[in-house]
């Protein structure tokens, strides 16, 4: 590892190239570049999660930590690592001070892996409009997390209002295990009957203020064609905010999946004994790794987000975003805002 204090973007590029030449056995190619935007208080968690994800998806890791935007002079401190604490690949941790933080792309762009997709992940509060951050404009995929916001449901609505194909949310990823169990359970009923199953009603029991529970209910509503609400549960649910899901079927049947507090769930359905399945709480690195498996627009997520927030036609939006220049100092000072537009594609190429 090499630490460069009060350095420049050019010096970081040169140091990375120098370490690549002398570092011995390193990755000969990468699947993508993962740009991680993190608050200083969350850097440790972000590094652990990104390192875990990089084990599954060889990638170059670029961490952007914006510190003290109000500092009088711009400054860049950087750690350049190959085969260090952030895994066997290449990684750069950049702490930016002053107005350099508003132009992070000027340092990040020269560090992107050639001919590889770019994924941007905010382990921090993302801007209300992602287009105001150039890191989002050139990324092929953008990952946020409504669950870490001060008001998760308001954050969910903000993401719907600003949605473009290629966006996703780790609050959605936390529902993957529930969605898999529900789909498997309905397939089981359909197989027993020998005909398709019709869901006539349903409810998600858990925490109505949890965005994962809301997105799960939205997904069920969009797939089943009937309203599915989130109702207060009888006990505190896990990180997903879901305690149980109850689906009412045609032919007067009901399917219920109930979390058992032991890393599993119990499936109850007609004419079958109760069955136990695994439903573990997943670590942040597993969630991130799942999202790195795909670079195409996540249409089930956009459908769920529509149903959960009431914002329509998300999948029909353009995957193109234009960079909108936003200066916090100007906004806080006299309310004026200068816009600088540079057309760029944010969907899949």
Backbone torsions as a table, in degrees:
resi	resn	phi	psi	omega
1	UNK	NA	138.4	175.4
2	UNK	-123.0	130.7	177.9
3	UNK	-105.7	126.2	179.6
4	UNK	-111.8	117.4	-179.4
5	UNK	-96.7	139.3	177.6
6	UNK	45.2	58.6	-172.0
7	UNK	-109.2	-167.0	178.9
8	UNK	-128.3	163.9	177.7
9	UNK	-61.2	-38.2	179.2
10	UNK	-62.9	-39.6	179.4
11	UNK	-66.0	-35.4	178.4
12	UNK	-66.3	-43.1	178.7
13	UNK	-60.9	-44.0	-179.0
14	UNK	-65.4	-40.2	-179.6
15	UNK	-67.0	-39.8	178.0
16	UNK	-62.9	-42.6	178.7
17	UNK	-64.7	-39.0	-179.7
18	UNK	-65.9	-42.5	179.2
19	UNK	-67.7	-33.1	178.7
20	UNK	-65.4	-36.5	-179.5
21	UNK	-71.2	-32.2	-173.7
22	UNK	-109.5	1.4	-172.4
23	UNK	-82.7	-4.1	179.5
24	UNK	80.4	-136.6	-175.0
25	UNK	-77.9	105.1	175.3
26	UNK	-128.7	175.7	-178.6
27	UNK	-63.1	131.2	178.0
28	UNK	-82.7	-18.4	179.4
29	UNK	-155.8	156.1	-179.2
30	UNK	-127.2	151.9	-178.8
31	UNK	-80.0	-28.2	-177.0
32	UNK	-168.0	172.2	169.3
33	UNK	-109.3	126.6	177.3
34	UNK	-104.7	113.9	177.4
35	UNK	-98.1	118.4	-177.0
36	UNK	-108.7	120.6	176.0
37	UNK	-103.6	116.8	-173.4
38	UNK	-135.5	147.5	168.8
39	UNK	-72.7	154.0	179.5
40	UNK	-56.8	-37.1	-178.5
41	UNK	-69.8	-16.1	-177.8
42	UNK	-113.1	7.2	-175.9
43	UNK	-61.4	-42.9	-177.8
44	UNK	-60.9	-46.4	178.1
45	UNK	-63.5	-40.6	-179.8
46	UNK	-64.8	-41.4	178.9
47	UNK	-63.4	-43.1	179.8
48	UNK	-62.7	-44.9	-178.8
49	UNK	-66.8	-44.5	-178.8
50	UNK	-65.8	-37.1	177.5
51	UNK	-63.3	-42.1	177.8
52	UNK	-62.3	-45.3	-179.6
53	UNK	-65.4	-36.1	-178.6
54	UNK	-67.6	-22.8	175.7
55	UNK	-66.9	-30.9	179.9
56	UNK	-90.1	-28.7	-176.1
57	UNK	-133.1	96.5	-179.2
58	UNK	-53.0	120.6	-176.0
59	UNK	-151.9	161.5	171.8
60	UNK	-90.0	129.7	-177.3
61	UNK	-101.9	124.8	177.0
62	UNK	-124.4	114.1	-179.6
63	UNK	-100.6	129.4	178.1
64	UNK	-115.2	117.0	178.6
65	UNK	-118.1	107.5	-179.6
66	UNK	-87.3	118.7	-177.6
67	UNK	-125.5	137.1	171.9
68	UNK	49.3	63.8	178.0
69	UNK	-57.8	-27.8	-177.8
70	UNK	-82.1	0.5	179.6
71	UNK	-58.0	142.0	-174.7
72	UNK	-67.6	-25.4	-177.7
73	UNK	-128.4	138.3	178.2
74	UNK	-70.0	147.5	-179.8
75	UNK	-155.7	146.5	178.3
76	UNK	-129.2	123.5	170.2
77	UNK	-113.4	135.3	-174.6
78	UNK	-138.8	143.3	170.3
79	UNK	-110.8	127.1	178.9
80	UNK	-112.2	121.2	-175.4
81	UNK	-130.8	138.2	169.4
82	UNK	-132.9	118.0	-178.9
83	UNK	69.1	32.9	179.8
84	UNK	-106.8	-141.7	-174.8
85	UNK	-68.8	-15.1	-178.5
86	UNK	-101.0	27.3	175.3
87	UNK	99.4	-178.1	-174.2
88	UNK	-77.8	-11.7	-175.7
89	UNK	-90.8	-159.7	-177.4
90	UNK	-98.2	137.5	-179.2
91	UNK	-147.2	144.8	176.2
92	UNK	-135.1	126.3	176.2
93	UNK	-107.7	118.0	-174.8
94	UNK	-117.1	123.7	174.1
95	UNK	-107.6	121.6	-172.9
96	UNK	-113.1	133.0	-179.0
97	UNK	-116.8	156.1	176.8
98	UNK	66.3	-155.9	-174.7
99	UNK	-73.1	-6.0	173.1
100	UNK	-60.2	-32.4	178.8
101	UNK	-62.0	-25.6	177.5
102	UNK	-78.8	-12.8	-179.4
103	UNK	-125.9	42.3	-176.6
104	UNK	-58.9	-29.5	-178.3
105	UNK	-62.2	-26.0	-179.4
106	UNK	-65.1	-27.0	177.7
107	UNK	-92.4	-35.7	-173.6
108	UNK	-75.3	-42.3	-173.8
109	UNK	-53.9	-45.8	-179.8
110	UNK	-67.4	-12.9	-177.2
111	UNK	-95.8	-4.5	-178.8
112	UNK	-66.7	142.1	176.3
113	UNK	-66.9	136.1	-176.5
114	UNK	-65.3	136.5	173.8
115	UNK	57.6	30.7	178.5
116	UNK	-123.7	143.7	177.6
117	UNK	-61.3	158.6	-179.5
118	UNK	-119.0	128.4	174.8
119	UNK	-117.9	129.7	177.9
120	UNK	-110.1	132.3	-179.5
121	UNK	-126.8	124.6	176.8
122	UNK	-97.8	105.1	169.1
123	UNK	-97.3	56.0	-175.6
124	UNK	-167.5	178.2	176.8
125	UNK	-74.5	114.7	179.2
126	UNK	-75.7	161.3	175.2
127	UNK	-65.0	152.1	178.0
128	UNK	-58.6	-37.3	173.8
129	UNK	-113.5	111.3	-177.4
130	UNK	-61.1	-23.8	-179.4
131	UNK	-65.4	-15.9	177.4
132	UNK	-79.2	-7.2	175.7
133	UNK	-113.3	113.8	-177.4
134	UNK	-60.8	-23.7	178.1
135	UNK	-62.4	-31.0	178.0
136	UNK	-78.4	-28.7	-174.8
137	UNK	-69.3	-39.8	-177.4
138	UNK	-93.6	-1.5	179.8
139	UNK	-79.3	143.1	176.3
140	UNK	-80.0	-27.7	179.2
141	UNK	-139.5	142.5	-177.1
142	UNK	-129.1	124.7	-175.6
143	UNK	-116.5	123.7	174.7
144	UNK	-121.0	-178.0	-180.0
145	UNK	-147.8	98.0	-179.3
146	UNK	-63.3	-23.1	-174.9
147	UNK	-66.0	-25.3	-176.6
148	UNK	-92.9	1.5	179.7
149	UNK	-75.0	157.5	177.3
150	UNK	-63.0	-37.1	176.4
151	UNK	-124.6	91.3	-173.3
152	UNK	-59.5	-38.8	-177.7
153	UNK	-71.2	-36.1	174.8
154	UNK	-65.4	-38.7	177.8
155	UNK	-63.8	-36.5	178.2
156	UNK	-63.5	-42.2	178.6
157	UNK	-67.6	-35.9	177.2
158	UNK	-63.5	-42.0	178.7
159	UNK	-66.1	-32.9	176.6
160	UNK	-69.1	-43.2	-179.8
161	UNK	-63.2	-31.9	-175.8
162	UNK	-101.7	5.6	-171.3
163	UNK	-60.8	142.5	167.8
164	UNK	-141.1	146.3	178.0
165	UNK	-52.2	130.9	-173.6
166	UNK	112.4	-15.1	176.1
167	UNK	-81.5	149.9	171.5
168	UNK	-153.8	174.1	-171.1
169	UNK	-141.7	131.7	179.0
170	UNK	-66.3	-19.8	172.4
171	UNK	-62.2	-33.2	175.9
172	UNK	-71.8	-42.2	-178.5
173	UNK	-61.7	-32.4	179.3
174	UNK	-65.5	-13.7	179.9
175	UNK	-93.2	0.3	-173.7
176	UNK	-57.5	-47.3	-177.7
177	UNK	-62.9	-41.5	177.5
178	UNK	-62.0	-43.3	-178.9
179	UNK	-64.2	-38.9	179.6
180	UNK	-65.2	-42.6	-179.9
181	UNK	-66.1	-41.8	-179.9
182	UNK	-64.1	-46.0	179.7
183	UNK	-62.0	-41.5	179.6
184	UNK	-65.3	-38.8	-179.3
185	UNK	-65.8	-43.2	179.2
186	UNK	-68.5	-34.5	175.4
187	UNK	-63.2	-36.8	179.0
188	UNK	-64.2	-43.6	177.8
189	UNK	-64.3	-42.3	179.6
190	UNK	-62.5	-40.3	178.6
191	UNK	-65.0	-38.8	178.2
192	UNK	-64.2	-41.5	-178.4
193	UNK	-76.1	-32.0	-173.0
194	UNK	80.2	18.7	179.4
195	UNK	-155.0	161.6	-178.8
196	UNK	-61.3	153.9	178.9
197	UNK	-101.5	139.3	176.4
198	UNK	-112.2	124.1	176.2
199	UNK	-91.5	122.1	-176.7
200	UNK	-99.1	-21.0	179.5
201	UNK	-165.3	165.7	178.5
202	UNK	-171.7	167.7	176.1
203	UNK	-154.5	148.7	173.8
204	UNK	-108.7	123.4	179.3
205	UNK	-101.4	130.1	-178.1
206	UNK	164.4	-133.6	-176.9
207	UNK	-104.8	107.7	-178.7
208	UNK	-62.7	-17.6	-179.7
209	UNK	-90.6	2.5	-178.3
210	UNK	-93.1	126.0	-177.1
211	UNK	-65.7	-29.1	178.2
212	UNK	-66.3	-43.3	177.4
213	UNK	-61.9	-40.5	178.9
214	UNK	-65.2	-41.9	-179.6
215	UNK	-69.1	-35.9	176.4
216	UNK	-63.4	-43.9	177.1
217	UNK	-64.0	-38.6	177.7
218	UNK	-64.3	-39.9	178.0
219	UNK	-63.7	-44.4	178.4
220	UNK	-62.3	-42.0	179.5
221	UNK	-61.4	-44.0	-177.0
222	UNK	-70.5	-32.5	-177.8
223	UNK	-85.6	-34.8	-174.6
224	UNK	-92.7	-17.0	179.2
225	UNK	74.2	21.6	176.6
226	UNK	-140.3	152.7	-179.6
227	UNK	-65.2	133.5	175.2
228	UNK	-126.6	117.2	-176.1
229	UNK	-100.9	161.0	173.2
230	UNK	-100.7	121.6	-178.7
231	UNK	-113.9	149.2	179.6
232	UNK	-60.7	128.9	179.3
233	UNK	-84.0	177.6	-178.0
234	UNK	-91.0	-11.4	178.7
235	UNK	-145.1	166.9	-177.4
236	UNK	-72.7	122.8	-178.8
237	UNK	-80.2	177.0	177.2
238	UNK	-78.6	-161.6	-175.3
239	UNK	-61.9	-28.4	-179.7
240	UNK	-72.9	-16.0	-178.1
241	UNK	76.7	8.0	-177.3
242	UNK	-113.1	126.2	175.7
243	UNK	-96.4	-44.0	178.8
244	UNK	-160.2	162.2	176.2
245	UNK	-130.7	131.6	-180.0
246	UNK	-122.2	125.9	178.8
247	UNK	-120.0	127.1	174.9
248	UNK	-93.9	127.4	-175.7
249	UNK	-107.8	166.8	170.5
250	UNK	-65.3	170.3	-175.8
251	UNK	62.7	25.7	174.6
252	UNK	55.9	41.0	178.3
253	UNK	-112.9	161.1	-178.3
254	UNK	-141.7	139.9	174.8
255	UNK	-118.0	133.4	-179.6
256	UNK	-132.4	130.6	174.2
257	UNK	-116.9	123.7	-173.1
258	UNK	-127.6	123.6	177.7
259	UNK	-67.6	138.6	-172.4
260	UNK	-104.0	8.2	179.6
261	UNK	69.2	4.4	-177.7
262	UNK	-120.2	24.2	-177.9
263	UNK	79.8	23.1	179.3
264	UNK	-147.2	-176.1	177.9
265	UNK	-145.2	155.9	179.1
266	UNK	-112.3	128.0	179.5
267	UNK	-101.8	124.0	176.8
268	UNK	-116.0	126.6	178.7
269	UNK	-149.5	159.5	-175.7
270	UNK	-64.2	144.3	172.5
271	UNK	64.3	16.6	177.8
272	UNK	-137.7	143.7	174.0
273	UNK	-67.9	154.3	176.8
274	UNK	-58.2	141.0	-178.8
275	UNK	-124.0	140.2	178.3
276	UNK	-100.3	135.6	178.3
277	UNK	-132.3	158.4	179.4
278	UNK	-74.7	136.5	176.2
279	UNK	-147.0	66.7	-175.7
280	UNK	-76.3	154.8	170.0
281	UNK	-74.6	129.8	-173.5
282	UNK	-97.6	142.9	179.1
283	UNK	-77.2	162.8	-176.3
284	UNK	-58.8	-38.1	-179.3
285	UNK	-63.9	-35.7	177.5
286	UNK	-66.2	-40.9	179.2
287	UNK	-63.0	-45.9	-180.0
288	UNK	-63.7	-42.2	-179.8
289	UNK	-61.2	-38.9	177.8
290	UNK	-61.4	-41.6	-178.0
291	UNK	-70.9	-23.4	178.9
292	UNK	-79.3	-6.8	-179.3
293	UNK	-75.0	-19.8	-176.8
294	UNK	-133.6	144.6	179.1
295	UNK	-119.7	-1.6	178.1
296	UNK	-85.7	161.5	179.2
297	UNK	-58.7	138.8	-178.7
298	UNK	-92.1	89.1	-175.4
299	UNK	-65.9	-39.2	175.5
300	UNK	-58.6	-35.6	176.9
301	UNK	-65.0	-44.5	-179.5
302	UNK	-64.5	-36.6	176.8
303	UNK	-64.2	-43.8	179.6
304	UNK	-65.1	-40.0	-179.9
305	UNK	-65.4	-38.8	175.9
306	UNK	-59.1	-49.9	-177.5
307	UNK	-66.6	-35.4	-176.5
308	UNK	-74.5	-29.5	-174.4
309	UNK	-112.8	-16.3	-177.7
310	UNK	82.0	4.2	176.6
311	UNK	-87.1	126.4	-170.6
312	UNK	-103.8	167.1	173.3
313	UNK	60.7	35.8	-178.9
314	UNK	-66.9	-42.4	-177.0
315	UNK	-68.0	-18.4	-178.6
316	UNK	-87.2	-3.4	-179.4
317	UNK	-72.9	158.5	180.0
318	UNK	-74.1	141.2	174.8
319	UNK	-78.8	4.5	-179.9
320	UNK	-93.1	131.4	171.4
321	UNK	-119.8	148.6	174.1
322	UNK	-110.3	135.0	-179.6
323	UNK	-65.5	127.3	177.9
324	UNK	-111.7	113.8	-178.6
325	UNK	-70.1	128.8	-178.9
326	UNK	-133.1	122.8	179.9
327	UNK	-112.1	109.5	-179.4
328	UNK	-57.1	-33.8	-179.7
329	UNK	-65.1	-42.5	178.3
330	UNK	-68.1	-39.8	-179.0
331	UNK	-64.4	-40.4	-178.9
332	UNK	-78.3	-23.4	-176.2
333	UNK	-81.8	-64.8	-175.9
334	UNK	-127.4	8.9	176.3
335	UNK	80.1	-2.7	179.5
336	UNK	-81.3	156.1	-180.0
337	UNK	-144.0	128.5	177.1
338	UNK	-95.3	132.9	-178.8
339	UNK	-110.5	130.7	177.0
340	UNK	-125.1	115.1	-173.3
341	UNK	-105.9	133.8	174.3
342	UNK	-138.4	109.2	-175.6
343	UNK	-62.1	133.6	178.5
344	UNK	-152.4	149.8	-178.8
345	UNK	-90.0	131.8	178.6
346	UNK	-112.9	-4.6	177.4
347	UNK	-87.8	-159.9	-178.8
348	UNK	-84.2	138.9	178.5
349	UNK	-95.4	NA	NA
